[in-house]
Amino acid sequence: MAALKYVLGLLALLAVSAWAEEEELSVGELLWKANKDVVHTEDEPYIEDDIAYENENERNADPCTSRGCMWRKSNDGKVYVPYIIKNSYSSRELQIIERGLQSFAGFSCINFVRRTNQRDYLHIQSLNGCYSYVGVTGNAQTVSLSRQGCVYHNTVQHELLHALGFNHEQTRSDRDNHIRVLLQNVQSGMQHNFNKINTLNQGTAYDYNSVMQYHKFAFSKNNQPTMVPIPNQNVEIGKASQMSRNDIDRLNRLYKC
């Protein structure tokens, strides 16, 4: 019995140690690690990287915020985003998810609230990998935060920003002024992750420290960078542990908080 308790204790310590090591990774590294070998089921939406679509034809659509996918503002000036969390997480995982949800109220007019009877809401659950739709899609919309690698403060904020209407930083319309994409180093079939989108940038600067910016080796096939900052290639990119000032600023500008 003593030997069994020792083994169980050792396994618990190893699990905590592995979690602590992953917590030190940037959001881009965590998303890449969690999603790279995921196989999605037929019941899940069409997924590219960590963005969900109803079908493949939507992936190159213009930003939805220009055609009504923002969450509505209430008369009190706040934006209430209802959510439910599927009962599959541990108490510690629930605390991390709730902390990410409630963090938005501290710096914006966005308030994530438990759903009562609202028609449109986020259904947070542990499916295959980390992903979200961009903006409101109507009715229940999935935000997948897999227990296998997605339950971290920065990944929660990242997926919630997608749900609020934001795309990745490296797909910004002005990205060519700030990063050079090296498609020759990108895995075959993954080049679309670097397509530019006609984004609404809210008059904010490109942000290497955005929680929406992937790390420089994302989707690399040869351990060489897939994107480098310009003009200074030594600047770090994709190292965010939480939303940056620019992330917060553009969120407040979009929703006129």
C-alpha positions as CSV (number, residue, x, y, z in Angstrom):
1,M,0.0,0.0,0.0
2,A,2.8,2.4,0.9
3,A,4.5,1.7,-2.5
4,L,1.2,2.4,-4.3
5,K,0.8,5.7,-2.5
6,Y,4.4,6.6,-3.4
7,V,3.8,5.8,-7.1
8,L,0.5,7.8,-7.2
9,G,2.1,10.7,-5.5
10,L,5.0,10.7,-8.0
11,L,2.6,10.6,-10.9
12,A,0.7,13.6,-9.4
13,L,3.9,15.5,-9.1
14,L,4.9,14.7,-12.7
15,A,1.5,15.9,-13.9
16,V,1.8,19.2,-12.0
17,S,5.3,19.6,-13.3
18,A,4.2,19.1,-16.9
19,W,1.3,21.5,-16.5
20,A,3.7,24.1,-15.0
21,E,6.1,23.7,-18.0
22,E,3.2,24.2,-20.5
23,E,2.0,27.3,-18.6
24,E,5.4,28.9,-19.4
25,L,4.6,28.5,-23.2
26,S,3.2,31.4,-25.2
27,V,-0.4,31.2,-26.4
28,G,0.7,30.4,-30.0
29,E,2.9,27.6,-28.8
30,L,0.1,26.2,-26.6
31,L,-2.4,26.3,-29.4
32,W,0.0,24.7,-31.9
33,K,0.9,21.9,-29.4
34,A,-2.7,21.3,-28.6
35,N,-4.0,21.3,-32.2
36,K,-1.3,19.9,-34.3
37,D,-2.3,16.2,-34.1
38,V,-6.0,16.6,-33.5
39,V,-8.5,14.7,-35.6
40,H,-11.9,16.3,-35.7
41,T,-15.1,14.3,-35.8
42,E,-18.0,14.7,-38.2
43,D,-20.1,16.2,-35.4
44,E,-17.7,19.2,-35.1
45,P,-17.7,22.2,-37.4
46,Y,-15.2,22.8,-40.2
47,I,-12.0,23.8,-38.4
48,E,-8.9,25.6,-39.7
49,D,-6.2,25.9,-37.0
50,D,-8.3,27.2,-34.1
51,I,-11.1,28.9,-36.0
52,A,-14.4,27.2,-36.7
53,Y,-16.7,27.7,-39.7
54,E,-20.0,26.4,-40.7
55,N,-18.5,25.1,-44.0
56,E,-15.3,25.4,-46.0
57,N,-16.6,28.2,-48.2
58,E,-16.6,30.6,-45.3
59,R,-12.9,30.5,-44.5
60,N,-11.9,33.4,-46.8
61,A,-14.9,35.6,-45.9
62,D,-14.5,39.3,-45.1
63,P,-14.4,40.2,-41.4
64,C,-17.8,39.4,-40.0
65,T,-17.8,42.5,-37.8
66,S,-18.7,44.6,-40.8
67,R,-21.8,42.6,-41.4
68,G,-23.3,42.1,-38.0
69,C,-21.6,39.4,-36.0
70,M,-20.8,41.6,-32.9
71,W,-22.6,40.8,-29.7
72,R,-25.3,43.4,-28.9
73,K,-24.8,46.2,-26.4
74,S,-27.4,46.6,-23.7
75,N,-29.1,49.9,-22.7
76,D,-26.7,50.2,-19.7
77,G,-23.7,50.3,-22.1
78,K,-22.5,46.8,-21.4
79,V,-22.2,43.8,-23.7
80,Y,-23.5,40.7,-22.0
81,V,-22.2,37.4,-23.6
82,P,-24.1,34.4,-22.1
83,Y,-22.2,31.1,-21.7
84,I,-22.5,27.6,-20.3
85,I,-19.7,25.3,-19.5
86,K,-20.1,21.6,-20.0
87,N,-19.7,19.6,-16.8
88,S,-16.5,17.8,-17.8
89,Y,-13.8,20.0,-16.3
90,S,-12.0,19.6,-12.9
91,S,-12.5,22.3,-10.3
92,R,-9.0,23.7,-11.1
93,E,-9.8,23.9,-14.8
94,L,-13.1,25.6,-14.1
95,Q,-11.3,28.2,-12.1
96,I,-9.0,28.9,-15.0
97,I,-11.8,29.2,-17.5
98,E,-13.9,31.4,-15.2
99,R,-10.9,33.6,-14.5
100,G,-10.4,34.1,-18.3
101,L,-14.1,34.9,-18.8
102,Q,-14.3,37.3,-15.9
103,S,-11.0,39.1,-16.8
104,F,-12.8,41.0,-19.6
105,A,-15.0,42.9,-17.3
106,G,-12.0,44.5,-15.6
107,F,-10.9,46.4,-18.7
108,S,-13.9,46.5,-21.1
109,C,-17.6,46.7,-21.3
110,I,-17.7,43.0,-22.1
111,N,-19.4,40.8,-19.4
112,F,-19.5,37.1,-19.8
113,V,-22.6,35.9,-17.8
114,R,-24.1,32.5,-17.1
115,R,-26.8,31.7,-19.6
116,T,-30.4,31.7,-18.4
117,N,-32.7,31.6,-21.4
118,Q,-30.8,33.7,-24.0
119,R,-31.0,32.5,-27.6
120,D,-27.4,33.2,-28.5
121,Y,-24.7,31.9,-26.2
122,L,-21.2,30.3,-26.0
123,H,-21.1,26.5,-25.2
124,I,-17.7,26.0,-23.7
125,Q,-16.7,22.3,-23.8
126,S,-13.7,20.0,-24.1
127,L,-13.8,18.7,-27.6
128,N,-10.8,18.0,-30.0
129,G,-8.3,20.8,-29.5
130,C,-8.8,24.6,-29.1
131,Y,-11.1,26.5,-31.4
132,S,-13.9,29.0,-31.7
133,Y,-16.1,30.7,-34.3
134,V,-15.3,34.3,-35.1
135,G,-18.1,36.6,-33.7
136,V,-21.7,35.7,-33.1
137,T,-23.1,32.8,-35.2
138,G,-26.5,32.5,-33.6
139,N,-27.9,30.1,-31.1
140,A,-25.5,27.8,-29.3
141,Q,-21.9,28.2,-30.6
142,T,-19.0,26.0,-29.5
143,V,-15.8,27.2,-27.9
144,S,-13.6,24.1,-27.6
145,L,-11.1,24.2,-24.7
146,S,-9.8,20.7,-24.6
147,R,-8.6,19.4,-21.3
148,Q,-5.6,18.2,-23.3
149,G,-3.6,21.4,-23.6
150,C,-6.1,24.2,-23.9
151,V,-7.1,25.2,-20.4
152,Y,-4.7,28.1,-19.8
153,H,-5.5,31.8,-19.1
154,N,-4.0,33.0,-22.4
155,T,-5.7,30.3,-24.5
156,V,-9.0,31.1,-22.9
157,Q,-8.6,34.8,-23.7
158,H,-7.5,34.0,-27.2
159,E,-10.5,31.9,-28.0
160,L,-12.9,34.4,-26.4
161,L,-11.4,37.1,-28.6
162,H,-12.3,35.0,-31.6
163,A,-15.8,34.7,-30.3
164,L,-16.0,38.5,-29.9
165,G,-15.0,39.0,-33.6
166,F,-11.2,39.0,-33.8
167,N,-8.9,37.2,-36.2
168,H,-5.2,36.4,-35.7
169,E,-2.7,39.2,-35.7
170,Q,-0.6,37.7,-38.5
171,T,-3.6,37.8,-40.9
172,R,-4.1,41.5,-40.5
173,S,-4.4,43.5,-43.6
174,D,-1.3,45.5,-42.9
175,R,0.9,42.6,-41.7
176,D,3.3,42.8,-44.6
177,N,4.6,46.1,-43.1
178,H,5.5,44.3,-39.9
179,I,6.3,40.6,-40.6
180,R,7.7,38.7,-43.5
181,V,5.9,35.4,-44.0
182,L,8.3,32.6,-45.2
183,L,6.0,30.2,-47.0
184,Q,8.9,28.0,-48.1
185,N,9.1,26.9,-44.4
186,V,5.4,26.2,-44.0
187,Q,4.0,22.7,-43.9
188,S,2.3,21.6,-47.0
189,G,-1.4,22.4,-46.9
190,M,-1.0,24.9,-44.1
191,Q,-0.2,28.0,-46.2
192,H,-3.8,29.2,-45.9
193,N,-3.2,30.0,-42.2
194,F,-1.1,33.0,-43.4
195,N,-3.7,34.4,-45.8
196,K,-4.3,38.1,-45.2
197,I,-7.8,39.2,-44.3
198,N,-9.4,42.6,-44.9
199,T,-9.4,43.2,-41.2
200,L,-10.8,46.2,-39.3
201,N,-7.8,47.2,-37.3
202,Q,-9.5,49.8,-35.2
203,G,-6.7,52.3,-35.9
204,T,-4.4,50.3,-33.6
205,A,-0.8,49.4,-34.3
206,Y,0.4,45.9,-35.3
207,D,1.3,44.2,-32.1
208,Y,4.0,41.5,-31.8
209,N,2.9,41.0,-28.2
210,S,-0.8,40.4,-29.0
211,V,-2.4,37.3,-27.5
212,M,-3.6,36.8,-31.1
213,Q,-0.1,36.7,-32.6
214,Y,1.4,33.2,-33.2
215,H,5.0,32.4,-32.6
216,K,7.6,32.6,-35.4
217,F,7.8,28.8,-35.9
218,A,4.1,28.2,-36.2
219,F,3.3,25.5,-38.9
220,S,7.0,25.1,-39.7
221,K,8.0,22.0,-41.6
222,N,11.7,22.3,-41.0
223,N,12.3,24.0,-37.6
224,Q,12.9,27.3,-39.5
225,P,10.8,30.4,-38.9
226,T,7.6,30.8,-40.8
227,M,7.4,34.5,-40.1
228,V,9.9,37.1,-38.9
229,P,9.5,40.7,-37.8
230,I,10.7,43.5,-40.0
231,P,12.8,45.5,-40.1
232,N,14.4,44.0,-36.9
233,Q,14.3,40.2,-37.1
234,N,15.5,39.9,-33.5
235,V,12.3,41.3,-32.0
236,E,10.4,38.6,-30.2
237,I,6.9,37.8,-31.4
238,G,4.1,35.6,-30.2
239,K,5.2,35.4,-26.6
240,A,2.0,36.8,-24.9
241,S,0.9,35.3,-21.7
242,Q,-2.3,37.4,-21.6
243,M,-4.0,40.1,-23.6
244,S,-1.8,43.1,-24.4
245,R,-2.7,46.8,-24.1
246,N,-3.4,46.9,-27.8
247,D,-5.7,43.8,-27.6
248,I,-7.7,45.6,-24.9
249,D,-7.7,48.9,-26.8
250,R,-9.0,47.5,-30.0
251,L,-11.6,45.5,-28.2
252,N,-12.9,48.6,-26.5
253,R,-12.8,50.5,-29.8
254,L,-14.7,47.8,-31.7
255,Y,-17.5,47.6,-29.0
256,K,-17.3,51.4,-28.2
257,C,-16.8,50.7,-24.5
